[in-house]
Amino acid sequence: MPFEIRQLRYAIAAADHGSFYRAARFLDVEQSTLSRNILKLERAIGMPIFNRSRAGVSMTMAGSAFISGAKPMVDSADKLVAMMRAAGQGRAGGLILGHNSSISAGNLRATMMGWHDEHPGVEVECVEADRSVLLARLDTGEIDVVILMGAASHDGYRCEPLWSERMLVALPAAHPLAERGVVHWTDLRGERFFLPVSDPGLELRDMLLGRLAVSGTKPDIRMRQSSRETILSILGSGSGVSIVCEGSTGARYPDVVYRPIHGEQGPALTGYSGYWRDNNGNPALRRFLNFIKARYALSFDILPRFQ
């Protein structure tokens, strides 16, 4: 006949307190309930655990060995219950986050660091890829939330603006503009720009075309089949400049400096948005979205069917 974890808990309390009465008070149950369940446990295992007397109870030799083995079982059960409860509340488990920009600095990195400090039990896996790949995996449920620089079509997904970050120009240290604390868009006319074809290179290209194209003249933009890291690594040779988001500035490259770009209205900014599916049932995602809302004082709603 099987026994229950509750019965083990009753027997362990009786062994620790040397009395059914004191054990029942400790567990806040009726003594008759505790005594009856311990008797059922003894019948289930086919041997007495306790010697009973008017002075209380003492363990039999076999009962002492049984209680020693039962304690880690109850501890494991308690930990399992706590783990499952934490996972159900989004305080444990896993979260898969997709992004298309660097996280060596900036708000996304700060968000991930802050989230880890407050939710160390949730393992976060980051996936960096082009937006088309990320949104496709979001659609299949392989990714919980995607954070993209710039805009993207989002039919079927929730899309909410999260934050903005500064845009900077990456310059060879010997470039004349490197001596300035701030570089204006007008200072960049005539420069040769190197950008990656992969995200967010096309977004940066469109930004440059919008800012620098004048009188039918387009800026000199060279799209490369290289990563942004490769482009920045060879930029110090003086062959041109590049544009990066603030999240890329945590990485340093030989003979390359970053300078913030300003326009007529002040610092040049680019927006970041979050994408997720309302029918995603991962509790960690809901807690993550609430974390972002509180951190950046955002006002988007999490729809009831998501809960």
Buried (B, 14 or more C-beta within 10 A) or exposed (E): EEBEBBBBBBBBBBBEBBBBBBBBBBBEBEBEEBBEBBBBBBEEBEEBBBEEEEEBBEBBEEBEEBBEEBBEEBEEBEEEEEBEEBBEEBBBBEBBBBBBBBBBBBBBBBBBEEBEEEBEEBEBEEBBBBBEBBBEBBEEEEBBBBBBBBEBEBEEBBBBEBBEBBBBBBBBBEBEBBEEEEBBBEBBBEBEBBBBEBBBBBBBBEBBEEBBEEEEEEBBBEBBEBBBEEBBBBBBEEEBBBBBBBBBBEBEBEBBBBBBBBEEEEBBBBEBBBBBBEEBEBBBBBBBBEBBBEBEEBEBEBEEEBE
